[in-house]
Amino acid sequence: MELKKAQYEDIAEILKMTPEFIEASEDYRGMIYSPTDFAEYLACVILDDNYFLFIARVNGELAGGFLALIDETFFGKNIIAREKFFYVAPKFRSFRLARRMILCYVKWASSRRAIRVFISSNAGFKPEKALKLYERMGFSFSGITACKRC
């Protein structure tokens, strides 16, 4: 398995995987997906040091991706890291892959001087498994993410 920072040449593969993620997610299913808009967004993220976009490959095949950002709290200059997108394709799901991706994220956040690292399971994928993994990795629970259709 290979974990690496995403590059421009990876965007096309990420775009191919994204509809699979959206369709599998109860929270995102049915939302408009624009490959053009997402490609532009990813191109900007790749250039921005405040973002973390890593991909995982297994035997050369794209197996998952992780997108996070460094931010400041709204009430002070506290540096924190927030996960925006974390996905492992079904045929590659194992806690070992997810764990390695999370460790990579935490290492990146620490290198950016983050004092807190946030991760969630809010896309409708078996959150109980994700939450157990997060807990085993030393994360504590600090709230709930809820979603309601408008």
C-alpha positions in Angstrom: 0.0 0.0 0.0 1.2 3.5 -0.8 0.1 6.7 0.9 1.0 9.9 -0.9 0.2 13.5 -1.2 -2.2 13.9 -4.2 -0.8 15.6 -7.3 -2.5 17.1 -10.4 -2.2 13.7 -12.2 -4.3 12.1 -9.5 -7.3 14.4 -9.9 -8.9 12.3 -12.8 -8.9 9.2 -10.6 -10.3 11.0 -7.6 -13.1 12.3 -9.8 -13.9 8.8 -10.9 -14.1 7.6 -7.3 -16.3 10.5 -6.1 -19.7 9.4 -7.5 -19.2 6.0 -5.7 -18.7 7.9 -2.4 -21.7 10.2 -3.0 -24.0 7.3 -4.0 -23.0 5.2 -1.0 -23.5 8.1 1.4 -27.0 8.7 2.9 -26.0 12.3 3.6 -24.7 13.2 0.1 -26.8 10.9 -2.2 -28.9 12.9 -4.6 -26.8 16.1 -4.3 -25.4 17.7 -7.5 -22.0 16.5 -8.4 -19.9 18.7 -10.8 -16.7 17.0 -11.8 -15.5 20.3 -13.3 -16.1 22.2 -10.0 -14.6 19.5 -8.0 -11.5 19.3 -10.3 -11.0 23.1 -9.9 -11.4 22.7 -6.1 -8.9 19.9 -5.9 -6.4 21.8 -8.1 -6.5 24.7 -5.6 -6.3 22.4 -2.6 -3.1 20.7 -4.0 -1.4 24.1 -4.1 -2.6 25.3 -0.6 -0.4 24.2 2.3 -3.3 24.7 4.7 -4.9 21.6 3.1 -4.1 17.9 3.4 -5.1 15.8 0.4 -3.6 12.3 0.6 -4.6 9.3 -1.4 -4.0 5.6 -0.8 -3.2 3.1 -3.5 -3.2 -0.7 -3.2 -1.3 -2.5 -6.0 -1.4 0.8 -8.0 -5.2 1.1 -7.7 -6.8 4.2 -6.0 -8.2 2.8 -2.7 -9.2 6.0 -0.8 -8.6 9.6 -0.1 -8.4 12.0 2.9 -9.0 15.7 2.7 -8.5 18.0 5.7 -7.5 21.5 6.5 -5.6 23.6 9.1 -7.7 26.4 10.5 -7.9 28.8 13.5 -10.6 28.7 16.0 -13.2 31.4 15.6 -12.4 32.7 19.2 -8.6 32.9 19.0 -5.4 32.0 17.2 -5.6 28.3 18.2 -4.5 26.1 15.3 -6.7 23.0 14.7 -7.1 20.4 11.9 -10.5 19.4 10.5 -11.3 16.4 8.3 -13.5 17.3 5.4 -13.5 14.0 3.4 -12.3 10.6 4.3 -13.1 7.6 2.1 -11.9 4.1 1.6 -13.4 2.2 -1.4 -15.5 -0.8 -0.3 -13.1 -3.5 -1.7 -10.2 -2.0 0.3 -11.9 -1.4 3.6 -10.0 -2.6 6.5 -9.1 -0.9 9.7 -5.4 -1.2 8.7 -5.8 1.1 5.7 -8.1 3.5 7.5 -5.8 3.5 10.5 -2.7 4.3 8.3 -4.6 7.2 6.6 -5.6 8.6 10.0 -2.1 8.4 11.4 -0.8 10.2 8.3 -3.4 12.9 8.9 -2.5 13.3 12.6 1.2 13.5 11.7 0.5 16.2 9.1 -1.6 18.2 11.6 1.1 17.9 14.3 3.7 19.2 11.8 1.5 22.2 11.2 1.4 22.8 15.0 -2.3 21.9 15.4 -3.3 21.6 19.1 -6.5 19.6 18.2 -7.3 17.2 15.4 -10.9 16.6 14.5 -12.3 13.6 12.6 -15.9 12.6 12.1 -18.1 9.9 10.6 -20.9 11.9 9.1 -21.4 10.5 5.6 -23.7 7.7 6.5 -21.2 4.8 6.4 -21.4 2.4 9.4 -20.4 5.1 11.9 -20.2 2.6 14.8 -17.2 1.0 13.2 -15.5 4.3 12.5 -16.2 5.5 16.1 -14.6 2.4 17.6 -11.5 2.8 15.4 -11.2 6.5 16.4 -11.6 5.7 20.1 -8.9 2.9 19.8 -6.6 5.6 18.2 -7.0 7.9 21.1 -9.7 10.3 19.9 -12.4 11.3 22.4 -16.0 12.2 21.4 -16.8 15.8 21.5 -20.3 16.1 20.0 -22.6 14.9 17.3 -23.1 15.7 13.7 -26.7 15.7 12.5 -28.1 16.2 9.1 -31.6 17.2 7.9 -32.9 17.6 4.4 -34.4 20.9 3.6 
